[in-house]
């Protein structure tokens, strides 16, 4: 692929598929040194091909491809604590990675494959991860780039409310019946399991009954019910902003709206999951805010969107560039099964030119589709296996061998080159050991 590709991406999920004794889905449950070992293998292979190419060129051949493509390595959520993340960063930098990306997902709760339950950590914990990676690279004096990836898109939970910067997006129960009863989501699910009812149905029923909202939405609902004038709400919103805690939100509501709304009914403890996660409202603004927090310690910003909405992509990149300037660089990964529906802003023209739109209009300098290495390669393997079983050696000769061997000269744009394994160098070794004179050709 060196003829066409500009970089190599080492996906943690794909490394987990192929490099472990017990392959599994993308839950980041593989040992922390899995990705570094793959990076080491790929880097050594690239160096070997570069050396072989140099030896070939000395004999007059003109093959010249850049095998030393930069390797972008998946740092996941740091593989554990901050010290493990630093060890992983050290290993990746020393083994040849040109870039490392780090995300804000929660340890042990990565659930991309279930379609439900994506959990992020507080903004402060995300910032600490990025800071730890940057610190390790600075200690090493490495030029390795840091990609700061934010996964709050489609995130359903956040592990804690330790950081006030996240409070505006945490969901709470606003139903008086549910709040006064103290009925939790966890209890509703446990009751359903005990009675043999589907837990998913019980969960959805509880969430509907609880009337989940953010605190701001609860204030607006209460103000509307009390027929308060719009200037009261405007006063409230002027008193709160990024980093305002829930307690400060409550005080602002009382100051701006008075006794007309009383104590706004809002309980974010009741919807907590069995793992104690808080329910979280994902918005594009959360991705923008986190990108700006870690931008000073990172080289590229990356919004993880498994189901990318065109308008969300546009809003995110334009907002970050407005804050950081037009020279800010971005990365982006395309999902594996996204149909690019028109409802998400993807016209036929936009879908056809999606990669170019991201690059030209949004400043995305690095794009990847990791699942290509499963979907694309498997498709070709299936075709080849079907041909072999139906046509045998005759089909193989006509379709593969003839194309690989009979064309001259052998270059990397063909299926095979006879010098791939360093044959000329091996021959020279044998000749030297035998005492033969090595003739120049």
C-alpha positions in Angstrom: 0.0 0.0 0.0 3.0 2.3 0.2 2.4 3.4 -3.3 -0.9 5.0 -2.4 -1.2 5.5 1.3 0.4 8.4 3.2 0.3 7.0 6.8 -0.2 3.7 8.6 -2.9 3.6 11.3 -2.6 1.0 14.1 -6.1 0.5 15.5 -6.4 -0.8 19.0 -9.6 -2.6 18.0 -8.0 -4.3 15.0 -4.9 -5.1 16.9 -7.1 -6.8 19.5 -8.8 -8.8 16.7 -5.5 -10.1 15.2 -2.8 -10.0 17.8 -4.3 -11.6 20.9 -4.7 -15.3 21.9 -8.3 -14.4 22.7 -9.5 -12.0 20.0 -12.5 -9.9 20.9 -14.6 -6.9 19.9 -13.3 -3.3 20.4 -13.6 -3.1 24.2 -10.0 -2.0 24.8 -9.7 -5.1 27.0 -6.4 -6.3 25.5 -3.0 -5.9 27.3 -1.6 -2.3 27.2 1.4 -3.4 25.2 -0.6 -4.9 22.3 -0.5 -1.8 20.2 3.1 -1.0 20.9 4.0 -4.6 19.8 2.2 -4.1 16.5 3.8 -0.7 16.0 7.2 -2.4 16.6 6.5 -5.1 14.0 5.2 -2.7 11.4 8.1 -0.2 11.9 10.7 -2.9 11.6 9.0 -4.2 8.5 9.0 -0.8 7.0 12.7 -0.2 7.7 13.5 -3.6 6.2 11.6 -2.8 3.0 13.4 0.5 2.8 16.8 -1.2 3.2 15.9 -3.8 0.6 14.8 -1.1 -1.8 18.1 0.8 -1.3 20.0 -2.5 -2.1 17.9 -3.0 -5.2 18.5 0.6 -6.4 22.2 0.1 -6.2 21.8 -2.6 -8.9 20.2 -0.1 -11.3 16.5 -0.7 -10.5 14.4 2.4 -10.1 11.9 1.3 -7.5 11.4 4.2 -5.1 8.5 4.2 -2.7 8.4 5.7 0.7 8.0 2.6 3.0 8.7 4.7 6.1 5.2 6.0 6.3 4.3 7.8 9.6 2.6 5.4 12.0 -0.5 6.8 13.9 -1.1 4.6 17.0 -4.2 4.1 18.9 -3.7 5.1 22.6 -7.3 4.4 23.5 -8.0 5.9 27.0 -4.5 5.4 28.2 -4.8 1.6 28.8 -5.3 2.2 32.5 -3.9 4.8 35.0 -1.9 7.8 34.0 1.3 5.9 34.7 0.3 3.1 32.3 -0.6 5.7 29.7 2.8 7.3 30.1 4.5 3.9 29.7 2.5 3.2 26.6 3.4 6.6 25.1 7.1 5.9 25.9 6.9 2.5 24.2 5.1 3.8 21.2 7.5 6.7 20.7 10.6 4.5 21.1 9.2 1.8 18.8 8.5 4.1 15.9 5.1 5.8 16.2 4.9 9.2 14.7 1.6 10.1 16.4 -0.5 8.8 19.3 -4.2 9.5 19.9 -5.8 9.6 23.3 -9.6 9.7 24.0 -12.0 10.5 26.8 -13.8 7.2 27.1 -14.2 5.5 30.5 -11.9 2.6 31.4 -13.6 -0.8 31.2 -16.8 0.6 29.8 -16.1 0.8 26.1 -19.2 -0.6 24.4 -19.0 0.5 20.7 -20.5 -2.8 19.6 -23.7 -2.8 21.7 -25.2 0.4 20.3 -25.8 1.6 23.8 -23.8 2.7 26.8 -20.9 4.7 25.6 -19.4 6.4 28.6 -17.0 9.3 28.9 -15.0 10.6 31.8 -15.1 14.1 33.2 -13.4 16.9 31.3 -10.7 17.2 33.9 -9.8 13.5 33.7 -9.6 13.7 29.9 -7.3 16.7 30.2 -5.1 14.8 32.6 -4.7 12.0 30.1 -3.6 14.3 27.4 -1.3 16.1 29.7 0.3 12.8 30.8 1.0 11.8 27.2 2.4 15.2 26.4 4.6 15.2 29.5 6.1 11.8 28.6 6.8 12.8 25.1 8.4 16.1 26.3 10.6 14.1 28.7 11.7 11.9 25.9 12.3 14.9 23.6 10.3 13.1 21.0 8.6 14.8 18.0 5.7 12.4 18.2 2.4 14.1 17.6 -0.6 14.0 20.0 -4.1 13.6 18.5 -6.7 14.6 21.1 -9.8 12.5 20.3 -13.2 13.4 21.9 -15.8 10.6 22.0 -18.7 12.5 23.6 -20.7 12.2 20.3 -23.5 9.6 21.1 -22.1 9.2 24.6 -24.9 8.1 27.0 -23.1 8.3 30.3 -20.4 10.1 32.2 -18.6 8.5 35.1 -18.9 11.3 37.6 -19.9 15.0 38.1 -16.5 15.9 39.6 -16.0 18.6 37.0 -18.5 21.5 37.0 -17.8 22.0 33.2 -19.9 18.9 32.6 -22.8 19.8 34.8 -24.9 21.5 32.2 -25.1 18.2 30.2 -26.0 15.8 32.9 -29.6 14.6 32.8 -31.9 14.4 35.8 -35.4 13.2 36.7 -38.0 16.1 36.8 -41.2 14.1 37.4 -42.5 14.9 40.9 -43.9 11.3 41.2 -40.5 9.7 40.5 -38.5 12.2 42.5 -40.8 12.1 45.6 -40.8 8.3 45.5 -37.1 8.2 45.1 -37.5 5.6 42.4 -34.2 4.9 40.7 -33.5 3.6 37.2 -31.4 0.8 38.7 -34.4 -0.3 40.8 -36.7 -0.2 37.8 -34.4 -2.5 35.8 -33.8 -4.9 38.8 -37.6 -5.1 39.2 -38.1 -6.0 35.6 -35.4 -8.7 35.7 -36.9 -10.2 38.8 -40.3 -10.4 37.2 -39.0 -11.7 33.9 -39.7 -8.6 31.9 -37.2 -7.2 29.3 -34.8 -4.9 31.0 -34.6 -2.7 27.9 -38.4 -2.1 28.0 -38.3 -1.2 31.7 -35.4 1.2 31.1 -37.3 3.1 28.4 -40.5 3.2 30.4 -38.7 4.6 33.4 -36.9 7.2 31.4 -40.2 8.4 29.9 -41.8 8.5 33.3 -38.9 10.4 34.9 -39.1 13.1 32.2 -35.3 13.4 31.9 -33.9 16.8 31.2 -30.8 18.9 31.8 -31.1 21.5 34.6 -31.4 24.3 32.0 -34.3 22.5 30.3 -36.0 22.0 33.7 -35.7 25.7 34.4 -37.2 26.6 31.0 -40.0 24.1 31.5 -40.8 25.5 35.0 -40.7 29.1 33.7 -43.1 28.3 30.9 -45.5 26.5 33.2 -45.5 29.6 35.5 -46.0 31.9 32.4 -42.9 34.0 33.3 -41.8 36.6 30.8 -38.9 35.8 28.5 -36.7 38.4 30.0 -36.6 36.4 33.2 -35.1 33.4 31.4 -32.7 35.7 29.6 -31.6 37.0 33.0 -31.1 33.4 34.2 -29.0 32.4 31.2 -26.9 35.5 31.6 -25.9 34.3 35.1 -24.7 30.8 34.0 -22.2 29.7 31.5 -19.4 27.2 30.8 -18.1 25.8 34.1 -21.1 26.8 36.2 -21.8 24.1 38.8 -25.3 22.7 39.5 -25.4 24.6 42.8 -24.6 27.8 41.0 -27.3 27.0 38.4 -29.9 26.6 41.2 -28.8 29.9 42.8 -29.0 31.7 39.4 -32.6 30.3 38.9 -33.7 31.6 42.3 -32.1 35.0 41.7 -33.5 35.5 38.2 -36.9 33.8 38.5 -37.6 34.2 42.2 -40.3 32.2 44.0 -42.4 31.8 40.8 -40.6 28.6 40.0 -39.5 27.7 43.5 -36.8 25.0 43.8 -36.6 23.5 40.4 -37.4 19.8 40.5 -34.2 18.1 39.3 -32.5 14.9 40.5 -29.5 13.6 38.6 -28.9 10.8 41.1 -32.0 8.8 40.3 -31.0 8.0 36.6 -27.6 6.6 37.5 -26.7 3.2 36.0 -25.8 0.0 37.7 -22.2 1.1 37.4 -23.0 4.5 39.0 -22.7 6.5 35.7 -24.7 9.6 35.3 -26.9 10.0 32.2 -25.4 12.5 29.8 -26.8 14.7 27.0 -24.4 14.8 24.1 -24.3 18.0 22.0 -21.8 19.3 19.5 -21.0 22.0 22.0 -19.6 19.4 24.5 -17.2 18.2 21.8 -16.1 21.8 21.0 -15.5 22.6 24.6 -13.4 19.6 25.3 -11.4 20.2 22.1 -10.6 23.7 23.3 -9.5 22.5 26.8 -6.9 20.1 25.5 -5.8 22.0 22.3 -2.8 23.6 23.9 -1.3 20.2 24.7 -2.2 18.5 21.4 -1.4 18.8 17.8 -4.6 17.7 16.1 -8.3 17.7 17.3 -10.5 14.7 16.5 -14.2 14.4 17.0 -15.2 10.7 17.1 -18.5 10.3 15.3 -19.5 6.8 14.4 -22.6 8.2 12.8 -21.4 11.5 11.4 -24.0 14.1 10.8 -22.8 16.6 8.1 -24.2 19.6 9.9 -22.6 18.4 13.2 -19.3 18.0 11.5 -19.6 21.5 10.0 -20.6 23.1 13.3 -17.8 21.4 15.2 -14.9 22.2 12.9 -16.1 25.8 12.3 -16.4 26.4 16.0 -13.0 25.1 16.9 -11.3 27.0 14.0 -13.1 30.2 15.1 -11.5 29.8 18.5 -8.1 28.5 17.5 -7.6 30.0 14.1 -7.7 28.5 10.5 -4.4 26.7 11.0 -5.7 24.2 13.5 -5.4 20.7 12.2 -8.0 18.0 12.5 -8.2 14.2 12.3 -11.3 12.1 11.5 -12.2 8.4 11.3 -15.2 7.1 9.3 -17.5 4.5 10.8 -17.8 1.0 9.5 -21.5 0.8 8.7 -22.8 4.3 8.2 -25.3 4.6 5.3 -24.8 8.4 4.9 -28.6 9.1 5.0 -30.0 12.4 3.6 -31.6 13.0 7.0 -28.1 13.6 8.3 -27.3 16.1 5.6 -25.7 13.7 3.2 -26.8 14.4 -0.3 -25.6 12.1 -3.0 -23.0 14.7 -3.9 -21.8 15.2 -0.4 -21.5 11.5 0.2 -19.5 11.0 -3.0 -17.1 13.7 -2.1 -17.2 13.4 1.7 -13.5 12.9 2.2 -12.6 15.9 0.0 -15.2 18.1 1.8 -13.7 17.4 5.2 -10.2 18.2 3.9 -11.1 21.3 1.8 -13.8 22.9 3.9 -13.1 21.7 7.5 -9.3 21.5 7.7 -9.1 17.7 8.3 -5.6 16.7 7.3 -5.8 13.0 8.3 -8.6 10.6 7.6 -8.9 6.9 8.1 -11.4 4.1 7.7 -10.1 1.3 10.0 -12.7 -1.3 9.1 -11.5 -1.3 5.5 -8.7 -3.7 6.6 -11.4 -6.2 7.6 -14.2 -5.4 5.1 -12.0 -4.7 2.1 -9.4 -7.4 2.6 -12.0 -10.0 3.5 -13.9 -9.2 0.3 -10.8 -9.9 -1.8 -10.0 -13.1 0.2 -13.5 -14.4 -0.4 -13.3 -13.8 -4.1 -9.9 -15.5 -4.3 -11.1 -18.5 -2.2 -14.2 -18.9 -4.4 -12.1 -18.8 -7.6 -9.7 -21.4 -6.2 -12.4 -23.9 -5.2 -14.3 -23.6 -8.5 -11.4 -23.3 -11.0 -8.5 -24.9 -9.2 -4.9 -24.4 -10.3 -5.9 -23.5 -13.8 -7.9 -20.5 -12.5 -5.1 -19.5 -10.2 -2.6 -19.6 -13.0 -4.7 -17.4 -15.3 -6.0 -15.0 -12.7 -3.2 -14.6 -10.2 0.1 -16.2 -11.1 0.3 -15.0 -14.7 -0.4 -11.4 -13.6 2.1 -11.6 -10.7 5.0 -13.3 -12.4 4.9 -12.9 -16.2 4.9 -9.1 -16.3 8.2 -7.3 -16.6 9.7 -5.4 -15.0 8.5 -6.4 -11.5 7.4 -3.3 -9.6 5.3 -2.7 -6.5 2.3 -1.8 -8.7 2.2 -5.5 -9.8 1.1 -8.4 -7.6 4.6 -9.5 -6.8 8.2 -8.6 -7.3 10.8 -11.3 -7.4 13.2 -9.3 -5.3 10.7 -8.9 -2.5 12.6 -11.1 -0.1 16.0 -9.5 -0.8 17.0 -12.3 -3.2 19.9 -10.4 -4.8 21.4 -9.8 -1.4 21.0 -13.4 -0.3 22.7 -14.6 -3.5 25.6 -12.3 -2.8 26.0 -13.7 0.7 26.1 -17.3 -0.6 28.6 -16.3 -3.3 30.8 -14.6 -0.8 30.8 -17.5 1.6 31.7 -19.8 -1.4 34.6 -17.6 -2.2 33.2 -16.6 -5.6 33.8 -13.3 -7.1 30.7 -11.1 -7.0 30.3 -9.8 -10.5 28.6 -6.4 -11.0 25.7 -6.6 -13.4 
